[in-house]
């Protein structure tokens, strides 16, 4: 049982998000068993889920690791990343670190632009959310009037937020290039908010 539980956590850590049926196929057990483990993991605050609607019928439940769940898989590159950013700031200043992070965000966006397609705004944003889940983000979006709001409940670089708050420039650079150049920053987890929020105006072509 513990091996199945660990396998589910590992699959979510690597894929970012998955449905019960996807996890059942990946882990090699039946969906009922997976659902049982997910319920227990959710009660332990290691897993959470969101609903994704696909037209008519019941919505799919997409499961993701919580912040606490992500910490079960420590990143070996944490110390290296911190050392690199600190060295850049010490040698060239904070602005150089910001410019580097913005460049990384741009290069990530260039990669995703080739695969991020959608015939409608809804399809595009759903695809965007799914791809960003693979990077460790937990994206939800909503349309209010003519404005899109992007909510991110998980930062894949949370271990750098306190020592290198400029890391947020990477996210903004990535999102603005994939969504809209005039992406507006609304608030951040680092400010004590439950999530980071961005918004932009839908432009009619």
Secondary structure, 3 states (H helix, E strand, C coil): CHHHHHHHHHHHHHHCCECHHHHHHHHCCCHHHHHHHHHHHHHCCCEEEEEECCCCCCCEEEEEECHHHHCCCCCCCHHHHHHHHHHHHHHHCHHHHHHHHHHHHHHHHHHHHCCCCCCCHHHHHHHHHHHHHCCCCCEEEEEECCEEEEEECCCCCHHHCCCCHHHHHHHHHHHHHHCCCCCEEEECHHHCCCCEEEEEECCCC
